[in-house]
Structure formats: structure tokens, C-alpha cells
Amino acid sequence: MMYKNLLAQQLRLPNATPGAPDVIIEGPLRPELAAAGVGGIISMLLSFLYAIAAVILFFLFVWGGFDILTSQGNEEKVSSGAQKITSGVVGFILLLLAFFVTRVVAFVFGLDTSFIF
């Protein structure tokens, strides 16, 4: 019975306090995005993917820095850490490039760019 509300975009929970309004939990898919169709859903997903990619890049930088700091002069660990940091920099540049390409494509086709950050 609880599973039918699993993909609900609005969940109304009764408040335990008598006379108080019910608690409404909104889903991430806003009505204006749902009305925009597939483009709105893709825009919403892109904002989540950009955030996830940024978190992954942060941990890649930390991991590479940790490898360099704990290498104790071992050249293999230093080069491994440097490669991780280099990969993070390349990933960061690609992430910025992807963000700006989506903004330019949205501008060229006259799409609303408020959905993408």
C-alpha cells in the first residue's frame, strides 16, 4: 500500500497536532519541469549530474593529494597521485565545457535556461 506513493511528486502526511495543517513534501520534479516535457526532465537531471560530478571531482583531488602526501618518497605513489590530480583537472575542464555547451545550445534553440542552474 505504501509503494503506490513511491514516485509521487507530492506527499501529504497528516500532522499529529490537532488543528495543525498537514505536512506536504514536494518531489524534485517541479510542475513547470513536468509541463516542459522531456526537455524539462533532462534539464533537471543535468543539474543533478553536474552536482554529482563536482563531488566526484572533489574526492578525486583529495585522493590524489592524499597519495602524494603519504608517498614517503615512493615515485610510483607520487606519479599515481599526480595522475589522479591531472585527471581531476581534465574532468573539471570537461565539466565546465559541458555546462557551457548546454547553456549555448539552450540559448540557440530558445529554451528556458533557468532550469539548468
N, C-alpha and C positions, 0 to 999 in steps of 0.2 A: 504494500500500500504506500509506503514511503518512497518507493522508486519512481512513481509517476511524477514526482516533483523534482527529480534529479536534474533535468535540463530546463527547469522553469527559469524565466528571466525575472520573475518577481515572486517572492515567497512571503506570505503573510503569516506571522506567528502570533498567536493570542498572548496578550500581556497578562501576567499573573496578578497585577494590581487591579482591583476592581475600579472601573470607571476610566482607566488609562487607555489611550489608543493602542491598537495593535502595533507590533514591531514589523516593519516591512524591510526585507532585504532585497536589494536590487542586484540583478546579474550584470556581468560586464558588457553584454550586448545591448547597448542603448537603443531606444526606439528609432532614433534618426539613422543609426547604422543599419538596422534591420530594414528600414524603408529604402535605404540606398541600394539594397540587394547585395549581390556578390562582391561588388567593389567596396562597399562599406565593411563587409565581413573581412575581406582581405586587408583593408586598412587597419582594422582593429588587430588582426593577427600580426601585422608588421610591427605595430607598436610593442606588442609583447615580445616578438622575436628580437627586436633591437635591444630591449632591456635584458633579455636572457643572454644575448651575445656580449653585451657590455660586462655582465657579471662573469661570464666565462673568460673574457679577456683579462679582467682584473685578477682572477685566480691564476691565469697563465703567467702574468707578470710576477705575482707573488711566488709562484712555484719556481720560475726561472731565477729570481733573486735569491730564494732560499737555497737552490742548488749551488749558486755561485758563492754564497756566504758560508755554506757548510762544506765546500770542496776541499779545504785544508791543503791547497796547492795541487790537487789532482787535476791535471789538464783535461781529462775526459769529462769530469763533472763541471768544470768551468765552461768548456765548449758546449756541453749539453744545456747548461743554464743560459748561456748566451744565445743558443739556437731557439730556446723557448721564448726568450725576450724578443728576439728578432721576429719570430712567428707571431708574437703578440702585436708588435708594431705593424707588421704587414696586415694582420687581421683588423687592427684598428683603422688603418687606411682604407681597407676594403669595406668596412662597416660604414665609414663616413661617405665613401663613394656611393655605396648602395642607398644610403639615406638621401643624398643629394640627387641621385638619378631618379628615385621615386618622386621626389618633390618636383623635379623638372618635368617628368612625364605627366604628373598630375596637373601641373600648370599648363603644359602644352595642350592637353586634352580638355582643359577647363573643368577639372574635377575639384571638388572641395578639399583643400589641403588641411583643414582643421582637424580631420580625423587622424592624420599622420603627425603626431606631436603638435 
